[in-house]
Amino acid sequence: MTIQIKKILSIAVLILISFGAFSQSKISRKERKQQLDDAQASRLFIDGQRFLMQDDFDRAYFYFQKARELSPEQPAINFKIAEILLRANQVDKALEFGMKAVELDPENKYYNLVMAEVYSKQGDTKKAAAILENLIANSSQNQNYILDLASLYLAGDEFDKALEALTAAEEYYGLAPQITLQKQKILLRKNDLQSAILEGEKLIDSQPGNSQYVISLVEILYNNGKTDDAILLVDKSLATYPNQPELQMAAYALYKDKGEIEKAEKLIKAAFANPDLEGQVKAQALAGILQEPKSTRRNELVDVLAESMLSNHPNDPEVLTVLGDKKLFEDDREGALELYKKAIAINPSNPQVLQGVITTMFELGKNFADIEQITETAVGEFPEKPEFWFFDGTAKLALKKGSEAEASLIKAKEINKGKNPQLDLLVNGQLGDAYHQTGNTAKAFEAYEAVLKINPEDEHVLNNYAYYLSLAKNDLEKAKTMSSKLVKKFPKNATYLDTHAWVLFQLKDYEGAKTYMELALKYEESPSGVMLEHYGDILFHLGNSNEAIAYWKKAEGGEETSEFLLKKIKDKKYYD
């Protein structure tokens, strides 16, 4: 390189340096600060976007707000803040930032869309629709918003515009069931039945053999008094495509409505015989038939359909449930219980079935341990239902699990919160028993009093309260008043007669006690050990020691006998 060239390059460098220095000197301090603020805002925006992608909206909002403080005229920053506020349903605040974004960049599609959403959420469908109209009119790339526009028209009750928009959407997307069905709704609302029918026929012709489209049009025809037209449509479709069980079910309903029972039954039997028809559909249909008046023909149809259902859907819980209902209609509670329990084993998420099983098991006197298994399943599946906690507490109480029973019953009260007063009464009655079982007599009596304050005729509480007072030898006249009320009302109830007899015994009215205990033994098919022991105690106090000992011996090994029974027998003497 020659010296001349070096000199030229040196001069050039000096010129460039001088120009640079001159240029920088022309930028004001305010402009330089704005450049720095913009650069910092860009970094904050990137951080905000990163947190937004991680769904950390609070931190994203923080960074976008910081970015806006530095660069408030950046439309993208305002747009992002509007987006986050919309997610948080702070619509009015979102409006401010959305409007700013559009003001700064009115051609940006996404800024306009966020404003349309803001207006839509505010209920201003006209403003929202105007934005979409503008977007669609200005670009062929925005035609995909036509369905959103149609929804806005519908929300604003602009049915003619909605119909036009749906037709345009059909041209853009092609024939689609959801568009056709929406058009039909509008046409029916405008009382244009013929056009609605044409739309349905167009949909059927587009996909021959699709039974759902046929059923949709059948419903329209039937609901508008055109049953014969609906039947013609169904028959035509079944003639071409006979293996359509859903359509056979629709035809069954139509022919049944016309009184052509034989044809209707043939159709429903064919539909039920088809394993492709969902068990749920069959279960609902059979449930409806079960509600009809009993007749030989109806019963025969139910039997055929039930057999078909069980054959095709042996493990469908809804099928098993409705078959259990059938058993109940036939007064076969054992059979119903068996089917319900099978349904629960497959799917325990039906609260009605669970409650039906639990109550039926209680009514049939099933093993309490078995009942507890179901109640524990019920509270596990539906912990928010107080009645299941009540059932669970009741089962545990019968199993002598006093503390656990108390916990479940208290849970029932806490959840119920007085919403069902009758349930609260039942719970308090059982809580009294649970408290007594755990040795808390004072709380037991308090619970009983709470029930009697609201319902002085509660039989369960009157009996147990009177009996436990007699055991405690406390307030015996009150106990007598309660037990007397029961035996007067239920003179053949062995349990109430036994309680009254024992209250009289504690009052030393041994003759009266003997009279009522003999009645209790007369009406009780299988007297418990405690009843036999009580009768022996009464006889002993009446001087009939030999007969008393005989009854003590009969009581041996029975339920709820006293700790002194064997000693009574051995010493031939009464112990209290």
C-alpha positions in Angstrom: 0.0 0.0 0.0 1.5 3.4 -1.0 1.8 6.4 1.3 -0.8 8.2 -0.9 -3.4 5.6 -0.3 -2.7 5.5 3.4 -3.2 9.3 3.5 -6.5 9.1 1.6 -7.8 6.3 4.0 -6.8 8.4 7.0 -8.7 11.4 5.7 -11.7 9.2 5.0 -11.6 7.8 8.6 -11.4 11.3 10.0 -14.4 12.4 7.9 -16.5 9.4 9.1 -15.5 10.1 12.7 -16.3 13.7 12.3 -19.7 12.9 10.7 -20.5 10.5 13.5 -19.6 13.0 16.1 -21.6 15.7 14.3 -24.6 13.3 14.0 -24.6 12.5 17.7 -24.4 16.1 18.6 -27.6 16.7 16.6 -29.6 14.1 18.9 -31.1 15.9 21.8 -30.8 14.6 25.3 -34.6 14.0 25.3 -34.3 11.9 22.1 -31.4 10.0 23.5 -33.3 9.2 26.7 -36.3 8.0 24.6 -34.0 5.7 22.6 -32.7 4.2 25.9 -36.3 3.9 27.2 -37.5 2.2 24.0 -34.6 -0.2 24.2 -35.4 -1.0 27.9 -39.1 -1.3 27.1 -38.2 -3.8 24.4 -36.3 -6.0 26.9 -39.2 -5.7 29.4 -41.7 -6.6 26.6 -39.6 -9.8 25.8 -39.6 -10.8 29.5 -43.4 -10.2 29.6 -44.0 -12.3 26.5 -41.9 -15.1 28.0 -44.0 -15.2 31.2 -47.1 -15.0 29.2 -46.1 -18.1 27.2 -45.6 -19.8 30.6 -49.2 -18.8 31.7 -47.7 -16.7 34.5 -50.1 -13.8 33.9 -49.3 -11.8 37.0 -45.6 -11.5 36.2 -46.3 -11.0 32.5 -48.6 -8.1 33.4 -46.0 -6.6 35.7 -43.4 -6.5 32.9 -45.8 -5.2 30.2 -46.8 -2.4 32.6 -43.2 -1.5 33.2 -42.6 -1.5 29.5 -45.6 0.8 29.0 -44.3 3.2 31.6 -41.2 3.6 29.4 -42.9 3.5 26.0 -46.6 4.2 26.3 -47.0 4.7 22.5 -46.1 1.1 21.6 -49.3 -0.6 20.3 -48.0 -4.1 21.0 -47.5 -3.3 24.6 -51.0 -1.9 25.0 -52.4 -4.9 23.1 -50.7 -7.4 25.5 -52.0 -5.6 28.5 -55.5 -5.6 27.1 -55.2 -9.4 26.4 -54.2 -10.2 30.0 -57.0 -8.0 31.4 -59.5 -9.8 29.2 -58.3 -13.1 30.6 -58.9 -11.7 34.1 -62.4 -10.6 33.1 -61.5 -7.0 33.8 -63.2 -5.9 30.6 -63.6 -2.2 31.3 -59.9 -1.9 31.9 -59.1 -3.9 28.9 -61.1 -1.5 26.8 -58.7 1.4 27.5 -55.6 -0.5 26.4 -57.3 -2.1 23.4 -58.5 1.2 22.1 -55.0 2.7 22.5 -53.5 -0.2 20.5 -56.0 0.3 17.7 -55.5 4.0 17.7 -51.7 3.5 17.3 -52.1 0.8 14.6 -55.7 0.8 13.2 -54.9 -1.8 10.5 -53.7 -4.5 12.8 -56.1 -7.4 12.7 -55.3 -8.7 16.1 -55.7 -5.4 17.8 -59.1 -5.1 16.2 -60.1 -8.6 17.3 -59.3 -7.9 20.9 -61.5 -4.8 20.7 -64.3 -7.0 19.2 -64.0 -9.4 22.2 -64.1 -6.5 24.6 -67.3 -5.1 23.1 -68.8 -8.6 22.9 -68.2 -9.1 26.7 -69.6 -5.8 27.4 -72.8 -6.8 25.6 -72.3 -4.2 22.8 -72.7 -6.7 20.0 -73.2 -4.0 17.4 -69.8 -2.5 17.9 -68.2 -5.9 18.0 -70.0 -6.9 14.8 -68.9 -3.7 13.1 -65.3 -4.6 13.7 -65.7 -8.1 12.2 -67.6 -6.7 9.3 -64.8 -4.3 8.5 -62.1 -7.1 8.8 -64.1 -9.4 6.5 -64.8 -6.7 4.0 -61.2 -5.6 3.8 -59.4 -8.9 3.3 -60.3 -12.3 1.9 -57.9 -13.7 4.6 -60.4 -12.8 7.3 -63.4 -14.9 6.0 -62.9 -17.4 8.9 -64.5 -14.8 11.2 -67.8 -15.2 9.6 -69.2 -17.6 12.1 -68.2 -15.3 15.0 -70.0 -12.5 13.2 -73.1 -14.7 12.9 -72.9 -15.4 16.7 -72.8 -11.7 17.3 -75.8 -11.1 15.1 -77.7 -13.8 17.0 -76.8 -12.4 20.4 -78.1 -9.0 19.2 -81.4 -10.6 17.8 -80.5 -9.6 14.3 -81.8 -12.8 12.8 -81.8 -11.7 9.1 -78.2 -10.7 9.3 -77.3 -13.9 11.2 -79.0 -15.9 8.4 -77.0 -14.1 5.8 -73.7 -14.6 7.7 -74.5 -18.3 8.2 -75.1 -18.7 4.4 -71.8 -17.0 3.7 -70.1 -19.3 6.3 -71.6 -22.3 4.4 -70.1 -21.0 1.2 -66.7 -20.6 2.9 -66.6 -23.8 5.0 -69.0 -26.0 2.9 -72.1 -27.7 4.2 -71.8 -28.3 7.9 -74.3 -29.7 10.4 -73.8 -27.0 13.0 -74.4 -24.3 10.5 -77.4 -26.0 9.0 -78.9 -26.6 12.5 -78.4 -23.0 13.4 -80.0 -21.8 10.2 -83.0 -24.0 10.9 -83.4 -22.5 14.4 -83.5 -19.1 12.9 -85.9 -20.1 10.2 -88.2 -21.7 12.7 -88.1 -18.6 14.8 -89.1 -16.6 11.8 -92.0 -19.2 11.2 -90.4 -20.2 7.9 -91.0 -24.0 8.4 -90.7 -24.8 4.7 -87.2 -23.3 4.5 -86.1 -25.1 7.6 -87.3 -28.4 6.2 -85.4 -27.7 2.9 -82.2 -27.0 5.0 -82.7 -30.4 6.7 -83.3 -32.2 3.4 -80.1 -30.6 2.0 -78.1 -31.9 4.9 -79.6 -35.4 4.6 -78.8 -35.5 0.8 -75.2 -34.4 1.5 -74.6 -37.5 3.7 -77.0 -40.4 2.8 -77.4 -42.9 5.6 -76.6 -40.5 8.4 -79.4 -41.2 10.8 -78.7 -38.2 13.1 -79.5 -35.8 10.2 -82.8 -37.7 9.6 -83.7 -37.7 13.3 -83.0 -33.9 13.4 -85.5 -33.3 10.6 -88.0 -35.8 12.0 -88.0 -33.8 15.3 -88.7 -30.6 13.4 -91.5 -32.2 11.5 -93.1 -33.9 14.5 -92.8 -30.8 16.7 -94.6 -28.8 14.0 -97.5 -31.3 13.7 -96.3 -33.1 10.6 -96.2 -36.6 12.1 -97.1 -38.3 8.8 -94.3 -36.5 7.0 -91.9 -37.6 9.7 -93.0 -41.2 9.3 -92.6 -41.0 5.6 -89.1 -39.7 6.0 -88.2 -42.4 8.6 -89.6 -45.2 6.5 -87.8 -44.0 3.4 -84.4 -43.9 5.2 -85.0 -47.3 6.8 -85.9 -48.8 3.5 -82.6 -47.8 2.1 -80.5 -48.2 5.2 -82.3 -50.7 7.4 -79.5 -51.1 10.0 -80.2 -47.8 11.8 -81.2 -48.6 15.4 -81.4 -44.9 16.4 -83.9 -44.3 13.5 -85.8 -47.4 14.5 -86.2 -45.9 18.0 -87.5 -42.7 16.4 -89.9 -44.7 14.3 -91.1 -46.6 17.4 -92.0 -43.3 19.1 -93.8 -42.0 15.9 -95.9 -45.1 15.4 -96.7 -45.4 19.1 -97.9 -41.8 19.0 -100.2 -42.7 16.1 -101.5 -45.7 18.0 -100.0 -48.3 15.7 -98.7 -50.4 18.6 -97.8 -53.6 16.8 -95.6 -51.8 14.3 -94.1 -49.7 17.1 -93.2 -52.8 19.2 -91.6 -54.5 16.2 -89.3 -51.5 15.7 -88.2 -51.2 19.3 -87.5 -54.9 19.6 -85.3 -54.7 16.4 -83.5 -51.6 17.8 -82.9 -53.3 21.2 -81.6 -56.4 19.5 -78.9 -54.3 17.8 -75.7 -54.2 20.0 -74.7 -51.0 18.2 -77.4 -49.0 20.0 -76.0 -47.6 23.2 -77.1 -49.2 26.4 -77.8 -45.7 27.8 -80.4 -45.1 25.0 -82.0 -48.5 25.7 -82.0 -47.8 29.4 -83.8 -44.5 29.0 -86.4 -46.1 26.7 -87.1 -49.0 29.1 -87.4 -46.5 32.0 -90.1 -44.7 30.1 -92.0 -47.9 29.4 -91.8 -49.0 33.0 -93.7 -45.8 34.0 -96.7 -46.9 31.8 -99.7 -48.6 33.3 -99.1 -52.4 33.8 -100.8 -54.7 31.3 -100.1 -58.1 30.0 -98.8 -56.7 26.7 -96.7 -54.1 28.4 -95.2 -56.7 30.7 -94.3 -59.0 27.8 -92.6 -56.2 25.9 -90.6 -55.2 29.0 -89.5 -58.8 29.5 -88.3 -59.1 25.9 -86.5 -55.8 25.9 -84.9 -56.6 29.3 -83.6 -59.9 28.1 -82.2 -58.3 25.0 -80.5 -55.5 27.0 -78.8 -57.9 29.4 -77.6 -60.1 26.6 -76.0 -57.2 24.6 -74.9 -55.0 27.5 -74.2 -57.3 30.6 -71.7 -54.8 32.1 -73.3 -51.5 31.3 -74.2 -49.9 34.7 -77.1 -47.9 33.3 -78.6 -51.1 31.8 -78.1 -52.9 35.1 -79.7 -50.0 37.0 -82.9 -49.9 34.8 -83.1 -53.7 35.1 -83.0 -53.2 38.9 -85.8 -50.7 38.5 -87.8 -53.3 36.6 -87.3 -55.7 39.6 -88.6 -53.0 41.9 -91.7 -52.6 39.8 -92.2 -56.3 40.2 -91.8 -56.1 44.0 -88.6 -58.1 43.8 -86.4 -56.0 46.1 -83.8 -58.7 46.5 -83.4 -59.0 42.7 -83.3 -55.2 42.4 -80.6 -54.9 45.0 -78.4 -57.5 43.3 -78.5 -55.6 40.0 -78.0 -52.2 41.7 -74.9 -53.6 43.5 -73.5 -54.9 40.2 -74.0 -51.5 38.6 -72.2 -49.8 41.5 -69.3 -52.3 41.3 -68.8 -51.2 37.7 -69.4 -47.5 38.2 -70.1 -46.1 41.6 -70.7 -42.5 40.4 -74.5 -42.6 40.3 -75.7 -41.1 43.6 -79.4 -42.2 43.0 -78.3 -45.8 42.6 -76.0 -45.6 45.7 -78.9 -44.2 47.8 -81.3 -46.8 46.4 -78.9 -49.6 47.4 -78.2 -48.2 50.8 -81.9 -47.7 51.7 -82.9 -51.0 50.3 -80.2 -52.8 52.3 -81.4 -51.1 55.5 -85.0 -52.0 54.7 -84.2 -55.6 54.0 -82.1 -55.9 57.2 -78.9 -56.7 55.4 -75.6 -57.2 57.3 -74.4 -53.8 58.6 -70.8 -54.5 57.6 -72.0 -54.9 54.0 -74.0 -51.7 54.3 -71.0 -49.9 55.6 -69.0 -50.9 52.6 -71.5 -49.2 50.4 -71.8 -46.1 52.6 -68.1 -45.7 52.6 -68.1 -45.9 48.8 -70.8 -43.3 48.8 -69.0 -40.8 51.0 -65.8 -41.4 49.0 -67.6 -40.6 45.7 -69.8 -37.8 47.0 -68.3 -36.3 50.1 -70.4 -33.2 49.6 -73.7 -35.1 50.2 -74.8 -35.0 53.8 -77.3 -37.9 53.4 -74.4 -40.3 52.7 -72.6 -39.3 55.8 -75.9 -39.9 57.7 -76.2 -43.4 56.3 -72.5 -44.1 57.0 -73.0 -43.0 60.6 -76.1 -45.1 61.0 -74.3 -48.2 59.7 -71.3 -47.6 62.0 -73.7 -47.1 64.9 -75.3 -50.5 64.3 -71.7 -52.0 64.2 -71.0 -50.4 67.6 -68.4 -48.1 66.2 -69.6 -45.2 68.3 -66.7 -42.8 67.8 -66.7 -43.3 64.0 -70.5 -43.0 63.9 -70.3 -39.8 65.8 -67.7 -38.4 63.4 -69.8 -39.2 60.3 -73.0 -37.9 61.8 -71.4 -34.6 62.8 -70.0 -34.4 59.2 -73.5 -34.8 57.9 -74.7 -31.9 60.1 -71.8 -29.7 59.1 -72.5 -30.2 55.4 -76.2 -29.9 55.6 -76.1 -26.6 57.5 -79.8 -26.8 58.2 -80.7 -26.8 54.4 -82.7 -30.0 55.0 -84.4 -29.7 58.4 -85.7 -33.3 58.3 -82.2 -34.6 57.8 -81.0 -32.6 60.8 -83.7 -34.3 62.9 -82.6 -37.7 61.8 -79.0 -36.9 62.4 -79.6 -35.6 65.9 -81.6 -38.7 66.7 -78.7 -41.0 65.7 -76.2 -38.7 67.3 -78.0 -39.2 70.6 -77.5 -42.9 70.2 -73.8 -42.5 69.2 -73.1 -40.3 72.2 -74.8 -42.9 74.5 -72.7 -45.6 72.9 -69.5 -43.7 73.6 -70.6 -43.0 77.2 -71.5 -39.4 76.8 -75.0 -39.5 78.3 -75.4 -35.8 78.8 -74.7 -35.0 75.1 -77.0 -37.9 74.2 -79.9 -36.5 76.1 -79.1 -33.0 74.7 -79.3 -34.3 71.2 -82.7 -36.0 71.9 -84.1 -32.8 73.4 -83.1 -30.9 70.2 -85.2 -33.4 68.2 -88.2 -33.4 70.5 -88.2 -29.6 70.6 -89.0 -29.6 66.9 -90.9 -32.9 66.6 -92.3 -34.1 69.9 -93.7 -37.2 68.2 -90.4 -38.6 66.9 -90.8 -42.3 67.6 -87.1 -43.3 67.5 -86.1 -40.6 69.9 -89.1 -41.1 72.3 -88.2 -44.8 72.6 -84.4 -44.5 72.9 -84.6 -41.5 75.2 -87.1 -43.2 77.5 -85.0 -46.5 77.5 -81.7 -44.8 78.3 -83.3 -42.7 81.0 -84.6 -45.9 82.5 -81.1 -47.5 82.4 -79.7 -44.4 84.1 -82.7 -44.4 86.6 -83.0 -40.8 85.8 -86.2 -38.7 85.3 -88.3 -41.9 85.2 -91.6 -40.1 85.1 -90.5 -38.3 82.0 -89.4 -41.6 80.5 -92.8 -43.1 81.4 -94.6 -40.2 79.7 -92.6 -40.8 76.5 -92.9 -44.6 76.5 -96.7 -44.4 77.3 -97.2 -42.3 74.3 -95.6 -44.9 72.1 -97.4 -48.0 73.4 -100.7 -46.2 73.1 -100.0 -45.3 69.5 -98.4 -48.7 68.6 -99.9 -51.3 70.9 -98.3 -54.2 69.0 -94.8 -52.9 68.6 -92.6 -55.2 70.6 -89.7 -52.8 70.9 -91.9 -50.0 72.4 -93.6 -52.4 74.7 -90.3 -53.7 76.0 -89.1 -50.1 76.7 -92.3 -49.2 78.5 -92.1 -52.4 80.5 -88.5 -51.6 81.6 -89.5 -48.0 82.6 -92.3 -49.4 84.7 -89.8 -51.9 86.2 -87.5 -49.1 87.3 -90.6 -47.3 88.8 -91.1 -50.6 90.8 -94.5 -51.1 89.0 -93.6 -54.8 88.6 -97.2 -56.0 87.7 -97.5 -53.3 85.0 -94.0 -54.2 83.8 -95.0 -57.9 83.5 -98.1 -57.0 81.5 -96.3 -55.0 78.9 -93.3 -57.4 78.7 -95.6 -60.3 78.1 -97.1 -58.4 75.2 -93.7 -57.6 73.9 -92.8 -61.3 73.9 -96.1 -62.1 72.3 -95.5 -59.8 69.3 -91.8 -60.3 68.9 -91.1 -63.4 66.7 -87.5 -63.8 67.9 -87.1 -62.1 71.3 -83.6 -60.8 72.0 -81.5 -61.8 74.9 -82.1 -58.6 76.7 -85.9 -58.9 76.4 -85.8 -62.4 77.9 -83.5 -61.3 80.7 -85.7 -58.3 81.5 -88.7 -60.6 81.8 -86.8 -62.8 84.1 -85.9 -59.8 86.2 -89.5 -58.8 86.4 -90.6 -62.3 87.4 -87.9 -62.4 90.1 -89.2 -59.2 91.7 -92.7 -60.7 91.6 -91.5 -63.7 93.6 -91.4 -66.2 90.7 -87.7 -67.0 91.1 -87.8 -70.4 89.4 -89.5 -69.0 86.3 -87.2 -66.0 86.4 -84.1 -68.3 86.4 -85.6 -70.2 83.4 -85.9 -67.0 81.4 -82.4 -65.9 82.4 -81.1 -69.2 81.0 -83.1 -68.6 77.8 -81.4 -65.2 77.5 -77.9 -66.7 77.8 -75.9 -66.0 74.7 -78.4 -63.6 73.3 -77.9 -60.0 72.2 -77.4 -57.0 74.6 -77.7 -59.0 77.8 -76.3 -57.5 81.0 -72.8 -58.2 82.5 -74.6 -59.8 85.5 -76.6 -62.5 83.6 -74.3 -65.4 84.3 -74.0 -64.3 87.9 -77.8 -64.2 88.2 -78.1 -67.7 86.9 -75.3 -69.0 89.1 -76.4 -67.3 92.3 -80.1 -67.5 91.5 -80.3 -63.9 92.5 -81.0 -60.5 90.9 -78.1 -58.1 90.4 -78.4 -54.6 89.1 
